[in-house]
Amino acid sequence: MVSVMPFDRRWQAGVAPVHRISALVLGFAACAPTISPPAPPAEPGPIAKMHVTPAAAGGRQIMVGEMCPQVAAGRPAVQPLIMRTVQWSDNAGEVAATVERGSVPRFVVYGTDGGRAGVFDTMGLVDIAPAVTVASGAYAGASPCSYALTAKPADGSLATRADDPRCAAITASCGLAVAAIEAPDEPPEVADYATGGACVAGDQLAVDIDGDGRVESFPLADVLDGIRGPAQEWVAAQTASAACKPQFQIYDIKLVAPPETGTIPDPKSTVMMDVLGVVDLDGDGRKELVLALRFATVRSIVVYSAIDTPLRLTMVGEAASLPR
């Protein structure tokens, strides 16, 4: 027996006679509804898709996160973002479960110069806000916004690193953290990852992806796709850009989302990009780019990897960072 409620349309309208059903069918056939695709968003919005990208055979199993010194009630914590096992994944549930199993016991935290600023030993997961989970633990080292000093401080101190105030203002003193994924009963690994640099030359981001001394140049306009999100692929330009000095981190690269045809670009569509690191995460000899894209309503961490060739970068993961 099928029960109906007083607010059910079948209860209100009853069952239509056969001739009325036929008339309705003919009417709909003569005047089919028009379906229009939804209009594109007025400005970049929150991340809505999960990415799972096959990884090359072999290579390191790693997790990428962002370490913030005071994010967990004044204590350091790492926000786990993207991982690589047999495939790249930014599935938040899988990433959190890997941390919870004790498979990422130690993160290496990088400074602004690409050198190791410190290490973070993971204790477990903790919720710092509704639907916001981070890895809690202990951090030993300098600020992620620090760089190595090449000369002794003028004040006579024994300091070996100094802080970059611009980094602190833009990243809230947070920095790139990378951990090896390993068996929970193994001693924590402190792996060395080959780092590199990038620089902006004109309208291109120049970076030596494979370390052969030749620079690949990626048009800045192509890092965003037609719906104002990170492009799935980022292809190098045919001509290399002018020479520039590479750096491990770069801040405030201005991107303008492609406007709709026949419209004037909306200032709210502007996206700022920061290069958080140029580092060979998977150990294949080609550098990955870890970027922060600052949209109007969200800050997104994106990892690009040269899976097949240094001339084509594939987005292998994207995750929203902690609110700034």
C-alpha positions as CSV (number, residue, x, y, z in Angstrom):
1,M,0.0,0.0,0.0
2,V,1.3,3.5,-0.9
3,S,0.4,6.1,1.7
4,V,0.0,9.8,0.8
5,M,0.1,12.9,2.9
6,P,-2.2,15.9,2.7
7,F,0.5,18.0,1.1
8,D,1.2,15.4,-1.6
9,R,0.3,16.6,-5.1
10,R,-1.3,13.3,-5.9
11,W,-3.7,13.8,-2.9
12,Q,-4.6,17.3,-4.1
13,A,-5.0,16.6,-7.8
14,G,-6.2,13.0,-7.8
15,V,-5.6,10.8,-10.9
16,A,-6.0,12.5,-14.2
17,P,-8.3,10.8,-16.8
18,V,-6.8,9.1,-19.8
19,H,-7.9,11.8,-22.2
20,R,-6.4,14.5,-20.1
21,I,-3.1,12.6,-19.9
22,S,-3.0,12.3,-23.7
23,A,-3.7,16.0,-24.1
24,L,-0.9,16.8,-21.7
25,V,1.5,14.6,-23.6
26,L,0.6,16.2,-26.9
27,G,0.9,19.6,-25.4
28,F,4.4,18.9,-24.0
29,A,5.5,17.4,-27.3
30,A,4.4,20.6,-29.2
31,C,6.0,22.9,-26.7
32,A,9.1,21.3,-25.3
33,P,10.8,23.1,-22.5
34,T,14.0,25.1,-23.3
35,I,17.0,24.2,-21.1
36,S,19.6,26.9,-20.8
37,P,23.1,26.2,-19.3
38,P,23.8,28.1,-16.0
39,A,25.7,31.3,-16.4
40,P,29.3,31.3,-15.2
41,P,30.0,32.6,-11.8
42,A,30.6,36.4,-11.4
43,E,33.8,35.7,-9.6
44,P,36.0,32.8,-8.5
45,G,34.3,30.6,-6.0
46,P,35.1,27.8,-3.5
47,I,36.7,24.6,-4.6
48,A,34.1,22.1,-5.7
49,K,35.9,19.1,-7.3
50,M,38.2,16.4,-6.0
51,H,41.2,15.4,-8.2
52,V,42.7,12.0,-8.5
53,T,45.6,11.8,-11.0
54,P,47.6,8.7,-11.8
55,A,51.2,9.0,-10.8
56,A,54.2,7.6,-12.6
57,A,55.4,4.2,-11.5
58,G,57.6,4.2,-8.5
59,G,58.7,7.4,-6.9
60,R,58.2,8.8,-3.5
61,Q,55.0,8.6,-1.5
62,I,54.6,12.0,0.1
63,M,52.1,14.4,1.6
64,V,52.1,18.2,1.1
65,G,50.8,20.4,3.8
66,E,51.1,23.9,5.2
67,M,52.6,24.5,8.7
68,C,51.3,27.4,10.7
69,P,53.1,28.2,14.0
70,Q,50.0,29.4,15.9
71,V,47.0,28.1,14.2
72,A,45.9,25.6,16.9
73,A,45.1,27.8,19.8
74,G,48.5,29.4,19.7
75,R,50.3,26.2,18.9
76,P,51.9,24.9,15.7
77,A,49.9,22.6,13.4
78,V,50.1,21.3,9.8
79,Q,47.1,21.4,7.5
80,P,47.4,18.2,5.4
81,L,46.4,19.1,1.8
82,I,47.5,16.7,-1.0
83,M,49.3,13.4,-1.1
84,R,51.0,11.0,-3.6
85,T,50.8,7.3,-3.3
86,V,50.1,5.2,-6.4
87,Q,48.2,8.3,-7.5
88,W,48.0,12.0,-6.6
89,S,44.9,12.8,-4.5
90,D,43.4,15.8,-2.7
91,N,40.5,13.8,-1.2
92,A,40.3,15.3,2.2
93,G,39.0,12.1,3.8
94,E,41.8,10.0,2.5
95,V,44.4,12.6,3.4
96,A,43.1,12.9,6.9
97,A,42.9,9.1,7.3
98,T,46.6,8.8,6.3
99,V,47.6,11.2,9.0
100,E,45.3,9.5,11.6
101,R,47.0,6.1,10.9
102,G,50.3,7.6,11.8
103,S,51.7,7.3,8.3
104,V,53.2,10.8,8.2
105,P,55.1,11.1,11.5
106,R,57.4,14.0,10.4
107,F,57.0,17.0,8.1
108,V,60.0,18.9,6.7
109,V,59.1,22.6,6.8
110,Y,60.7,24.9,4.3
111,G,61.8,28.5,4.6
112,T,61.5,31.2,1.9
113,D,64.9,30.3,0.5
114,G,64.1,26.7,-0.1
115,G,66.2,25.6,2.9
116,R,64.9,23.5,5.8
117,A,63.5,25.8,8.4
118,G,62.6,23.0,10.8
119,V,60.7,19.7,11.4
120,F,57.3,19.0,12.7
121,D,56.6,15.8,14.5
122,T,53.0,14.7,14.1
123,M,50.9,13.5,17.1
124,G,47.5,13.2,15.7
125,L,44.5,15.1,14.3
126,V,42.6,17.9,16.0
127,D,39.6,20.0,15.0
128,I,40.3,23.7,15.3
129,A,36.9,24.8,13.8
130,P,33.8,23.1,12.3
131,A,34.9,20.9,9.4
132,V,38.5,22.1,9.8
133,T,41.0,19.4,10.8
134,V,44.8,19.8,11.2
135,A,47.7,17.6,12.3
136,S,48.8,18.5,15.8
137,G,52.3,18.0,17.1
138,A,55.6,19.6,18.0
139,Y,57.7,21.9,15.9
140,A,61.4,22.5,16.2
141,G,63.1,25.1,14.1
142,A,62.8,28.6,12.7
143,S,59.8,30.4,11.2
144,P,58.7,29.2,7.8
145,C,59.1,32.9,6.8
146,S,62.8,32.8,7.5
147,Y,65.9,32.5,5.2
148,A,69.5,31.6,5.9
149,L,71.9,34.4,6.6
150,T,75.0,34.5,4.4
151,A,76.9,36.7,6.8
152,K,77.1,37.1,10.6
153,P,74.5,39.5,12.0
154,A,75.7,43.0,12.6
155,D,74.4,42.9,16.2
156,G,76.8,40.1,17.0
157,S,74.1,37.5,17.7
158,L,74.5,33.9,16.8
159,A,71.4,33.8,14.6
160,T,71.7,31.8,11.4
161,R,68.3,32.8,9.9
162,A,66.3,36.0,9.6
163,D,62.6,36.6,9.0
164,D,61.0,38.0,5.8
165,P,58.2,40.4,6.8
166,R,56.6,40.2,3.4
167,C,56.2,36.5,3.7
168,A,54.6,36.9,7.2
169,A,52.1,39.5,5.9
170,I,51.0,37.4,2.9
171,T,51.1,33.8,4.3
172,A,50.3,34.6,8.0
173,S,53.7,33.1,8.7
174,C,52.7,29.7,7.3
175,G,55.0,27.7,5.1
176,L,55.3,24.6,2.8
177,A,55.6,21.3,4.7
178,V,56.4,17.9,3.1
179,A,56.3,14.5,4.7
180,A,57.2,11.0,3.6
181,I,54.3,8.5,3.8
182,E,55.7,5.5,5.6
183,A,54.6,2.5,7.8
184,P,53.5,3.7,11.3
185,D,56.1,1.4,13.1
186,E,59.1,2.8,11.2
187,P,61.3,5.6,12.6
188,P,60.4,9.1,11.2
189,E,62.2,10.0,8.0
190,V,63.7,13.4,7.3
191,A,64.0,13.2,3.6
192,D,66.0,15.7,1.4
193,Y,64.0,17.0,-1.5
194,A,65.7,18.8,-4.4
195,T,64.5,22.4,-4.6
196,G,64.7,25.0,-7.3
197,G,63.3,28.4,-8.2
198,A,61.1,30.3,-10.5
199,C,60.8,33.9,-11.5
200,V,58.4,36.2,-13.5
201,A,59.7,37.5,-16.8
202,G,57.1,39.6,-18.6
203,D,53.9,37.7,-18.8
204,Q,55.4,34.3,-18.1
205,L,56.6,32.2,-15.2
206,A,60.1,30.9,-15.9
207,V,61.3,27.7,-14.2
208,D,63.8,25.0,-15.0
209,I,61.5,22.0,-14.4
210,D,63.9,19.2,-15.2
211,G,67.2,20.8,-14.1
212,D,68.8,20.7,-17.6
213,G,69.8,24.3,-17.5
214,R,67.1,25.3,-20.0
215,V,64.1,27.3,-18.7
216,E,60.5,26.4,-19.4
217,S,58.3,29.4,-19.6
218,F,54.6,29.1,-18.7
219,P,52.2,32.0,-19.7
220,L,50.6,33.4,-16.6
221,A,47.3,33.9,-18.4
222,D,47.0,30.2,-18.9
223,V,47.1,29.2,-15.2
224,L,43.4,30.0,-15.0
225,D,40.8,28.2,-17.2
226,G,37.7,29.6,-18.8
227,I,35.6,29.3,-15.7
228,R,38.2,31.1,-13.6
229,G,39.6,28.1,-11.8
230,P,43.1,26.5,-11.9
231,A,43.7,25.0,-15.3
232,Q,44.0,21.3,-15.5
233,E,47.0,21.6,-17.7
234,W,49.6,24.4,-18.1
235,V,51.6,24.2,-21.3
236,A,54.9,26.0,-21.8
237,A,55.2,28.7,-24.4
238,Q,57.1,28.0,-27.6
239,T,59.5,30.9,-27.0
240,A,61.4,31.2,-23.7
241,S,61.0,34.4,-21.7
242,A,63.8,36.8,-20.8
243,A,66.3,35.9,-18.1
244,C,65.4,36.5,-14.5
245,K,66.7,35.5,-11.1
246,P,64.9,32.4,-9.8
247,Q,63.6,32.2,-6.3
248,F,62.1,29.4,-4.2
249,Q,59.1,31.6,-3.3
250,I,57.5,34.5,-5.1
251,Y,54.5,36.7,-3.9
252,D,51.8,38.8,-5.4
253,I,51.8,37.7,-9.0
254,K,48.7,39.3,-10.4
255,L,46.4,37.2,-12.6
256,V,43.2,38.4,-14.3
257,A,40.6,35.8,-15.0
258,P,39.5,35.6,-18.7
259,P,36.3,37.7,-19.1
260,E,33.3,36.5,-20.9
261,T,33.1,37.4,-24.6
262,G,31.9,41.0,-25.0
263,T,32.1,41.9,-21.4
264,I,34.4,44.2,-19.4
265,P,36.6,42.4,-16.9
266,D,35.3,42.6,-13.3
267,P,38.0,43.8,-10.8
268,K,36.7,41.1,-8.5
269,S,37.8,38.5,-11.0
270,T,41.4,39.3,-10.3
271,V,43.4,36.5,-8.7
272,M,46.7,36.8,-7.0
273,M,49.2,34.0,-7.2
274,D,52.1,33.1,-4.8
275,V,54.7,30.5,-5.6
276,L,55.1,28.6,-2.3
277,G,57.8,26.3,-3.5
278,V,59.6,24.7,-6.4
279,V,60.6,21.2,-5.3
280,D,60.9,17.6,-6.6
281,L,58.3,16.0,-4.4
282,D,58.1,12.6,-6.1
283,G,61.8,12.1,-6.8
284,D,61.5,11.8,-10.6
285,G,64.1,14.5,-11.4
286,R,61.4,17.1,-12.4
287,K,60.3,19.8,-10.1
288,E,56.7,20.3,-8.9
289,L,55.2,23.8,-8.5
290,V,53.3,24.5,-5.2
291,L,51.1,27.6,-5.7
292,A,48.7,29.6,-3.7
293,L,45.9,31.1,-5.7
294,R,44.1,33.9,-3.8
295,F,40.6,34.2,-5.2
296,A,38.0,36.7,-4.0
297,T,36.5,34.3,-1.4
298,V,39.0,31.5,-0.9
299,R,42.8,30.8,-0.9
300,S,43.6,27.6,-2.8
301,I,46.8,25.5,-2.7
302,V,47.5,23.9,-6.0
303,V,50.2,21.4,-7.0
304,Y,51.4,21.1,-10.6
305,S,53.5,18.2,-11.7
306,A,55.3,17.4,-15.0
307,I,54.1,13.9,-15.3
308,D,55.2,13.2,-18.9
309,T,57.3,16.1,-20.1
310,P,58.7,19.3,-18.6
311,L,56.8,21.3,-21.2
312,R,53.4,20.4,-19.8
313,L,52.3,20.7,-16.2
314,T,49.3,18.8,-14.9
315,M,47.3,19.9,-11.8
316,V,47.5,16.9,-9.5
317,G,45.8,18.4,-6.5
318,E,43.9,21.4,-5.1
319,A,42.8,22.2,-1.6
320,A,41.4,25.2,0.3
321,S,43.9,26.5,2.9
322,L,43.0,27.6,6.4
323,P,41.2,31.0,6.5
324,R,43.5,34.0,6.7
